[in-house]
């Protein structure tokens, strides 16, 4: 790979680190619940404030990206994130925290819609693109792993009542990566002024493969966000772990997801994506069943880690399959697929309601149902 290409790829891949900031919603929702006295059902809507924007913005931003350009769209997303992250520092209340989550979600939605296609501006080989998308997920996973540590660091040094100080830390990191990308010259893709309606984009779902992949994105993000969300609550409810001790569960999940994505980055350049997808998701089903059974604290942590490890490359595999189906409509496909990321904001309220009504096992069953759809997705795609 030419050094000039590496010079352009590095800031693009580094920006995936900002993508992982939305995953602080898992650990920070516990602090919001404690600070404002919310119920589990109400707290279950916190991830919705972040992830529901993928549903509303996916297709419009995917279409507008044709006019704005992919790099400019990425920079706009980072500016929105920076604004949201500094807001609670000036006015702290449940309302400003909710607005911060909303702006984090809006920025993250626009970022994911535009950043994945931006990789194709600097990487042209299809197999390397799939591997690079997975590499981006590795960087995102590292960010997801570091995010809770930032929250814990802030609470340790400033007290749990100042947990929201983690927001400006994330804002500064976003600003630095945004400046790096802004000064990097990246050739813009050909723009178009052709107006594409919502119905035009949704009409792509008439293609059976695209529909299956769309729902695959919906449910794999649901598995990701829901497992992160439920992991600490599972250890507290089943084994009466303390507030400090339960934070270990999301860390196990994110560490396992990071290792799995890193391994996938290398393996996907050497073996068939579909075979890798099928093997991992079948094993993920077993991990889900064992987690529901509850054989003990350590086995449960292992199962949480296994779900993170085995599902870590699924998103990028499904995403690359969608690009291959319609390579000439990459922006449009990206917007449509990112609409499905709203699954993270829809599955968690269902999970939170299930826990309130029928207990932790009912919540885990929601995750297992999502995994079972992914099995169908893996074996339906030829």
N, C-alpha and C positions, 0 to 999 in steps of 0.2 A: 504494500500500500504506500502511495506516495506521501512524503512528509507534509506536502501541502494539504492532502486529504485529511491526514491525522490532525493537522492544525484546525481544520474546520469541524471535524467530527467531535473533538474533545469538548468544546463548549456546548455542543448540542447534547451529547451524552450527559455532561455535568448537570444540565438543566433538568434531567430526570430526577435529580435529588430533590428538587422543589415539589415534584409530583407526590412524593411520599409524605409531605406535611399533612395531608388530609387524614392520615392514619392516626394522628394524635387525638382524633375524635374519640377513640376507644378509651384511653386512659383519662383524658380531660373531662369526658362526660361524667366520670365518677366524681370528680371535684365539683362539677356543676350541680350534680344531684345533691351533694353534701351542702354546698353553699346556698342553694336556693330551695332546698327541701322538696325536690321533685320525686315523683313515684317512678318505678321502673318503666312503666308504659310511657310516661312523659319523657323520661331520659332516652327511651328508645327512638324518639323522634330527632334527637340531636344529630345522628348520622344522616338523617333525611335532609336536614338543613344544608349539609355539605353535598350529598350525592344526588339529590333530586334535580339539581340544575343541569345535569347531563341530559335529562329528558327534555327540558325546555330549550336548551342551547345547542344540543348536538347537531341537528340538521341546519338551523339558521347559520351557525358559525361555520360549519363545513361548507356551506354555499358562499358565505361572505368571504371566506378564505381565498376563493378564486380571485377576488378583487383586491383584497388587502395584501395578499402574499403570506406564505406560511411563517416566515421569520417575524414579520411585523405582528402577526396574530399572536405568536408566542410572547413577544415583548409586551403587548397589551395585557395579556393574561397575568404576567408577572407584576405589572404596575397595579392591577386590581388587587392582587394578593398583598402587596406591600401596604396599600392603603388600609385594607382590612386588618392586617396584623398590628398596626399601630393604634387603631381606634380605641380598644379597651384600656390602653395605657393612659389616655387622657380622660376618659369617662368610663368608670367601671360600674356596670349594672348587668342584670340578666338580659336586658334589651341590647346593649352594645356588644355583649358576648355573642348573642344570637346573630347580630348583624355581622360580627367578625367571622363567624362560621359560614354565614351566607356568602360573604365576599371571598372567603377561602374556597368555598365550593364553586362559585362562579369562575374565579381565577383558575382553579384546578381543572374545571370542565373545559374551558377554552384552551388551557395548556395541553391537556391530553388529546384534544381534537386536532391541534395543530403541530404538536411536537413529533408525534409518530410519523406523519407524512414528511416533516422537515428532514428526517433522517434520509429519506430517499433522494433528497437534493444533494447529499454528499456520499451516499453509498448506492451503487448501481447494480451490483450482483445480488440476485434474488435470495440465494442461500445465505450470503453474508448479511443481507437485510434482516432476515428472520433471526439470525444469531445476534445481530446488533439490537434488534427490538428486545430480545431476551436480556442482553447486556444492560439495556436501559432499565429493564425490570429489576436487575441485580442492584443497580444504583438506587432505584426507588425503594427496594427492600432494605438497603443499608440505611436510607433516610428514615424508613418506618421503624427500624431498629433503634436509631439514634433519637428519634422524636420523643419517645417515652423517657429516655434518659435526660433529655433537655427539661422535660416537665418535672421529673424527680429532682434534678439539680436545682431548679428554680424553687421548688417547694422546700428543699432542704436548707437553702441559704436565705430565703425570704419568708418562709412559712407557708402553710397550705392555703391561707387566706389570700396569698398573692400568687396563686398558681398561674394566673393569666399573664404574668410577666414572660411566660414562654412565647407569647405571640410576637412581641417585638424582636426577640432573638431570631425567630423564623423570618420575620420581615427583613432584617439586615442581611441574612444569608441569601434570600431571594433577590434583594437589590444588587448584591455583588455578582451573582451569577447572571443577572439580567444585563449588567454593564459589560460583562465578558462577552456575552453573545452579541450585544449591540455593536461592539467594535470589531467583530469577526466578519470578514467579507464572505458572504455565501450567495452564490448565483441564484437569482430568483427564478422560480418555475414560470412557465408561460401563463399569463393571466388571461382571464376572459370576462367579458361584460354580459354574457348570456345569463339571463335570470332563470334560476332554478327554483321551482315552487316546492313547498313541503310535500305535496302529493307526488311530485316527480321523484323525490328522494324515497318516500315510503313505498312507491311503486316497485322499488328494487326488492322489496320483501316478497313480491310475487315469485321471485326466483327461490325455489325450495332450499337450495344450499345457503343462500344469504339469510333466509328466515331462520334456519337451524343455527347458523353461526351467530346471528343477532341474539337469539335466546341463550346461546352458549355464553356470550359476553355477559348478558344479564345475570345468569346464575353463577358464573365463576366469580364475578365481583360480589354477588350476594354471599357466597361462601367465604370469601376473603374478609369482608367487612364484618359479617356475622360471627365468624370464628374469633376475630380480634375482639369484638364487642363482648362476646359471652365468656371468653376464657377466664378473665379475672372473677367474674360473677359466679362461674361454675365452681372455682376453688373456694370461694367464700361460702357458698350455699351448701356444697357437699361436705367440705372438710373444715369449715369454720376458720379459714385462714384469716389473718389480720389484714388491715388495709395496706400495710407495707409489704406483706408477704405475697399478696395476690398479684402485685405488679410484676412478679416474676413470670406469670403465665403468658401475658402478651409478649414479653421479651423472648420466651422460648419459641413462640409462634413466629415472630419476625426474624429471629436468628435462623430458624429452620427454613423459612421462605427465602432468605438471602442465600443460604448454602445451596438450596435447590435451584434457584434461578442462576447462580454462578455455574453450577454443574451443567445446567441446561444450555447455557451459552456455548459451551464447548461441545457437548454431545450433539446438539442440533446441527452442527456443521458436518457431522459424520454419519448420522443415522436418520432414517425417515421420521419426519415430524409426526405423522399420523400414528406410527407405531409407538413412539415415545408418549404421545398423548394417551393412547389406549391403555398402555401398561400402567402409567401413573394414576389414571383416574379409577381404574379397577381396584388398585391397591388403596386408593383414597376411600372407597366405599367401605372396605374392611376397617379402616381407621375410624370412620364415622360410627360404625356399629359398635366397636369396642369402646368408644367414648361414651356412647349412650348407656352401655352396660355398666360402666363405672367400676373398674376392678381395683381402684385405689388412687391416691394422689399422684404418685410417680407414673403409673401406667396412663393416667389421664393426661398428664403433661406430655408424655411420649406421643399419645394420639393427637394432641393439639399440634405438636411439632411435625408429625407425619402429614397432617392435612396441609400445613403450610409448605412443607417440602414438596409434596407430590403435586400440589395445585399451582406451584410457583411459575411454571412455564406455560400453563394452559392459556392464559390471556394472550400472550404474544403469538402462540401457535394459531389460535382461532383468528386473531387479527390479521396475521399474514395470509391465512387461507382466504379471507375476505378480499384482501388486496389482489390476490392471484385470480380471483373470480372475475373482477372488473378492474384491471390495472389502469384503464383509461379514465376511470371515474374515482381516482384515489381520494380526492378531497371529499367528494360526496359520500363515498363508502366510509371514510373516517368519521364524518359527522353522524352518519346513521349508526355505526357501531358504538360511538361514544354515547349516543342516546340510551343505549342499553346499559351503560354504567349506572344508570338510575336504579338498577337492581340493588345496589348497595344501600340506597335510601328507602327502598320498598320492603326488602327482606327483613331488615332490623326491627321496624315497628311491629311486623307480624311476629317476629321472634320474641320481642319484649312483651307483647300481648299474650303470647302462648305461655311465657314464664309466669305472668301474673295469674293466668287462669288455671293452668295445669302443672306448673312446676318446671324445673330445669330440663327434664328429659323431653318435655314437649318442645322446648326451645331448640334442643339439639336435633330433634326430628325434622325441624324446618331446614336445618343445614344439610341433613342427610338427603332430603328430597331434592335439594338443589344439586347435590353431587350425583344423584341418580339420573337427573336430566343430562348432566355432562357425559355420563356413560352412553346414553342414547346418542348424544351429539357425536361422540368419538367414533361410534360404530356405524353412524349413518353417512358420514362423509367418506367418499371413496377417493 
